[in-house]
Amino acid sequence: MEDYNSRPLDTLNAARNKNVMVDMKNGYRYTGKLIAFDIHVNVVLNDAEEFQNGEAKRKLGTVFIRGDTITIINTT
């Protein structure tokens, strides 16, 4: 059972080394393995892919995503 009383960074820490989906303010979506994050929710994904309008656009490898551009992070 999940602990819904955990802090947001605890939830991100539990998702480390797992595949995540990151939705952006600009409508793009990135998927990949969450490697690292910081207190600003800047994240690093490995084996990242970029999607726009539900369509895969390109494979990016390792990416850094600035936290203030993220709307949702979801484990896949």
C-alpha positions as CSV (number, residue, x, y, z in Angstrom):
1,M,0.0,0.0,0.0
2,E,1.3,3.5,-0.9
3,D,2.0,6.0,1.8
4,Y,0.0,9.1,0.9
5,N,1.5,11.1,3.8
6,S,4.9,11.1,2.3
7,R,6.5,14.4,1.0
8,P,6.8,15.0,-2.7
9,L,10.6,14.5,-2.7
10,D,10.1,11.2,-0.9
11,T,7.8,10.1,-3.7
12,L,10.4,11.1,-6.3
13,N,13.1,9.3,-4.4
14,A,10.9,6.1,-4.5
15,A,10.7,6.5,-8.3
16,R,14.5,6.7,-8.7
17,N,15.8,4.2,-11.2
18,K,12.2,3.5,-12.4
19,N,10.6,4.6,-15.7
20,V,8.6,7.8,-15.4
21,M,6.5,10.0,-17.7
22,V,7.1,13.8,-17.4
23,D,4.5,16.1,-18.8
24,M,5.6,19.7,-19.6
25,K,3.9,23.1,-19.7
26,N,4.5,23.3,-23.4
27,G,2.6,20.1,-24.1
28,Y,5.6,17.9,-24.7
29,R,6.0,14.6,-22.8
30,Y,9.2,12.8,-21.9
31,T,9.6,9.2,-20.8
32,G,12.7,7.6,-19.4
33,K,14.4,6.2,-16.3
34,L,14.6,8.8,-13.5
35,I,18.2,9.0,-12.5
36,A,18.4,12.1,-10.3
37,F,16.4,15.1,-9.1
38,D,17.0,18.1,-6.7
39,I,14.9,20.2,-4.4
40,H,13.7,22.3,-7.3
41,V,12.4,19.1,-9.0
42,N,14.9,19.5,-11.8
43,V,15.2,15.9,-13.1
44,V,17.6,13.8,-15.1
45,L,16.2,11.0,-17.3
46,N,18.2,8.3,-19.0
47,D,17.0,6.6,-22.2
48,A,14.6,9.5,-22.7
49,E,12.1,9.8,-25.5
50,E,10.2,12.9,-26.5
51,F,6.5,12.9,-27.4
52,Q,4.3,15.6,-28.9
53,N,0.5,15.2,-29.3
54,G,0.9,11.5,-28.3
55,E,3.4,10.9,-31.1
56,A,7.0,9.8,-30.5
57,K,9.3,12.5,-32.0
58,R,12.8,11.4,-31.1
59,K,15.0,9.5,-28.8
60,L,17.3,11.7,-26.7
61,G,19.4,9.6,-24.4
62,T,20.2,11.4,-21.2
63,V,18.3,14.7,-20.6
64,F,18.0,17.3,-17.9
65,I,14.6,18.8,-17.4
66,R,14.1,22.0,-15.5
67,G,11.6,21.6,-12.7
68,D,9.6,24.8,-13.3
69,T,8.6,23.5,-16.8
70,I,7.1,20.3,-15.4
71,T,3.4,19.9,-14.7
72,I,3.2,16.1,-13.9
73,I,5.6,13.3,-13.1
74,N,4.1,9.8,-13.2
75,T,5.6,6.4,-12.8
76,T,4.9,4.1,-15.7
